[in-house]
Every structure is written in C-alpha cells, then in structure tokens.
Amino acid sequence: MTKSQSINTRELALQILLKVLEEGEYTSTVIPSVLKNYQYLEKNERAFLTRLCEGTIERMLELDYILNQFSKVKTKKMKPVIRNILRMSVYQMKYMNQVPDSAACNEAVKLVRKKGFSGLAGFVNGVLRNISRNMDSIEYPKEEKQPEKYLSIRFSMPEWIVKMWITDYGYETTKIMLEASMKERPVVIRCNTRKVSMDELVKSLKREGVKVETAEYVDSALKISGYDYLERLDSFQKGWFTIQDQSSMLVSLVGDIKEGYQIIDVCAAPGGKSLHAAELLQETGKVSARDLTLSKVSRIEENSRRLGINNLETKIWDARILEEERIESADIVFADLPCSGLGVIGKKNDIKYKITKEGIDSLAKLQREILLTAKEYVKPEGILIYSTCTVNTLENEENVKWFCEQGDFVLESLEPYLPKVLWNDHTKDGYLQVLPGIVKTDGFFLARFRKKGGKSKEEES
C-alpha cells in the first residue's frame, strides 16, 4: 500500500473543518499546512481535499439550513464531529457531481464509526439518505418576501453583514458582491521585473503547464491557474514572481514612487506592498517594512530573499507605538491596516463567520489609533496611503472623514495614478472603494493623503 492509498482524504477534510469551524483557526493557514504535510498525495486527491474543505466552509450556512430541515437535532446541538461530517457530506451531494450520493453517505457512516460514534451511524445515514431523496425539493426563503434571509442562505453570508451591505451599497450591488464571493478565481501574481521580463515569465510558466492570463488593471500582473503546488514551480523558486492581488498593487502605484524615496510600511506582512515599492525604487532609497510579530516579519524576509530585494529592511514593531527617530523621515507611509477582511471573503471564506459588529467597531478604533502614529512619520509634503481589504463604510469612508478632520493632511485625486477604467465618482476626491463583482479584484479600499504644505501632481504640472 502506498502512502497515498493509506490516507483517507475525507478524514483529513474533517480534521481541517474541526480546526477552522470549531477551534477558530484560519483556512489560510490550516489548509496550506495540511497540503504541505501531504505533498505526496496525487494531484486529484489534493484538489478533492481542497474543494471539499473550502466548499463546505464557504456554504456552511446553507448546509446547516438544509440539515436543519431533515434532522430533529439541530446542527447547533450536534456533536462537532457529527455536525461537520454531515456538512461535508451534504456539500458533496449538492455540489460535487462526481461523487455519487451513495458514496457520500457510505463514507460518512464509515467516518462516524472510525471516530468512535458508532451509536450515531444510523442517525447520520438516515439524515443523509433522506436529504438525498429530497434534495431537489428543498424550499429556500423567497427572494421577494424575505430578501435579506434569501441572500443570507443562498450565499451563506451572515444576515447582519447582508443588511449592512444593503444599507451601504443597495440590494442589487450586494447581490453582485455575494455572487462574486462564490466564484472560483485564478491566483494573481506580480512579475518581479528586476529579475525577469513579463514575456520570459509567461513562457516559463507555460512550459511548466500553468495556464496564464493577462490582468486587467496592472501591467506587471498575471492570472494563473492549473498548477499543482505553486512553490514547486521553477519560476517561483527563482523569485520571478510573487502572489499579490491587483487591488493591493494599486497602493504602490497610487504612491507615485520616485527613486531615492524613503518609505515606511507600518503593517507590512506578508510584504506584497513593501516588495512592490522596493522594486519600483530601482534599487535606490529604502523601504522599512514593519509588523507586530517575529513570524510575520520572517515571512517578509523570506519573500524578500527569494525575490532578491536589497533595499528593504524589516523591523518587529507595534504600529501604535511612535518611533521617535523616524518622525518626519518618510516620503511615503503605507498604512494598510488590520481590518475585518470582508473584501477577501472569496479567498478566505471563514472570515465571514468570525467577524462581528463589535469586532468591526474595535477595528475602526484600532485603525484610527495606528493612523495617529503613522502620520508622524510623513515628511512635510509627503504622502500617506491608507488602505484596507474590506468593504465597510465605518472602516473606510468614515475613517477617511475622521482623518481629514485631524487637520494635518488633505486628500488628493487618485486619477493621475489609476487606469481610467477604475475612475469613479470618488477617485478625484482621493479615495477608491473597490467592490468585488463590480471590479475584477478583491474588495479593497485606498485613499491618498498629502501632508499639508505640499503640492498636488496637478499643481506641479
């Protein structure tokens, strides 16, 4: 028996689901860790495991809604092992056509017994077979009668987030964003133009069997798919590219970086913006990339070494604490701050279950606390770029309004730095809220501030 044959992928999936949905760990760390530990699994097994876990997490509210129609014991009252075996089994039956319903039921029962719950095997078998017989007749909330509940169940989004988005952006836009969160999307990478040309990178990726598409908004960006294990790619190991969404790349472009600039990134991990800025400096100037923990800073350093970046320094630092020696020392400060992450739900599906209204309030306060410190590093006439990966007015537009009221900085138009396709009613005012589904990126927000006394690009020209 080979190693691969001895591993039950559904049992691995259950381990992942328990860590994420019951113990509060994050898919972004748990799934890659498991895949790294089981690299010897066949490509199709790795793909099955990834889809089963990500899909079950993504659709959890809908799966619970279905289960609660067929089980006298509601999911909240079930034992965690049973609850998650049922969730991933219903996901297979509803969304994985290559898995026969009988196989999903049989494997679930085997797993229940293997985990020491033989007394519940009949219950699990009965619930799943009943669902299988009635899957096509399950009734969902009616959109016209219960629009918020309909969107919540249809797209497995907590109802309070649905209500918040409808208030901020309207029903139709909210529906578009929710639909976008469910769509599979390619990984976006940024070419390391200090090492390789775009043409060379594309040829290298295609030689390794990777599907490559051009990106819409940033010249150095590509969309890739069809690979098995990204870190095994020769072009990755050579440092020819790094993973970074196009929305995140906009931060350095909006900074309008010039050679020789001193740049501070106050919350830099995993380092995409800092590395992009260092590359644009053309081996001049310096980027100081900071974050709170050794593990986060080590990740920046690892990426920097792989990409061959020499003009970047790292520092373990709490962004709320002022470093006196760096006051008014930076031409540009990046403040890409901790946020609710509602813009990246399409990639990190567990975020939507972890965030709370109270959590958003706390994050908005933390963002303001960091901004009050970060602004001290900006030189007279310098630039501060505030950004988040969320879709929420409290953390974005409201924070911009508050920051302007502090009196030190003014907003500047983003339009000299953005492709025209991204211009909207607010880009001339100095900020951009990217909505997933409306724009082909993650949800993202950024604003450009100049310290008073400086001249805008329009004034200089």
Sequence and secondary structure as in RCSB ss.txt:
>XXXX:A:sequence
MTKSQSINTRELALQILLKVLEEGEYTSTVIPSVLKNYQYLEKNERAFLTRLCEGTIERMLELDYILNQFSKVKT
KKMKPVIRNILRMSVYQMKYMNQVPDSAACNEAVKLVRKKGFSGLAGFVNGVLRNISRNMDSIEYPKEEKQPEKY
LSIRFSMPEWIVKMWITDYGYETTKIMLEASMKERPVVIRCNTRKVSMDELVKSLKREGVKVETAEYVDSALKIS
GYDYLERLDSFQKGWFTIQDQSSMLVSLVGDIKEGYQIIDVCAAPGGKSLHAAELLQETGKVSARDLTLSKVSRI
EENSRRLGINNLETKIWDARILEEERIESADIVFADLPCSGLGVIGKKNDIKYKITKEGIDSLAKLQREILLTAK
EYVKPEGILIYSTCTVNTLENEENVKWFCEQGDFVLESLEPYLPKVLWNDHTKDGYLQVLPGIVKTDGFFLARFR
KKGGKSKEEES
>XXXX:A:secstr
  HHHH  HHHHHHHHHIIIIIT   HHHHHHHHHHHTTTS HHHHHHHHHHHHHHHHTHHHHHHHHHHH SS G
GGS HHHHHHHHHHHHHHHH TTS HHHHHHHHHHHHHHTT GGGHHHHHHHHHHHHHHGGG     TTT HHHH
HHHHTT  HHHHHHHHHHH HHHHHHHHHHHTS   EEEEE TTT  HHHHHHHHHHTT EEEE SS TTEEEEE
S S GGGSHHHHTT EEE  HHHHHHHHHHT  TT EEEETT TT HHHHHHHHHTTT SEEEEEESSHHHHHHH
HHHHHHHT  SEEEEE  TTS  GGGTT EEEEEEE     GGGTTT TTHHHH  HHHHHHHHHHHHHHHHHHG
GGEEEEEEEEEEES   TTTTHHHHHHHHHTSSEEE  STTTS GGG  TTTTTTEEEE BTTBSS  EEEEEEE
ETT   HHHH 
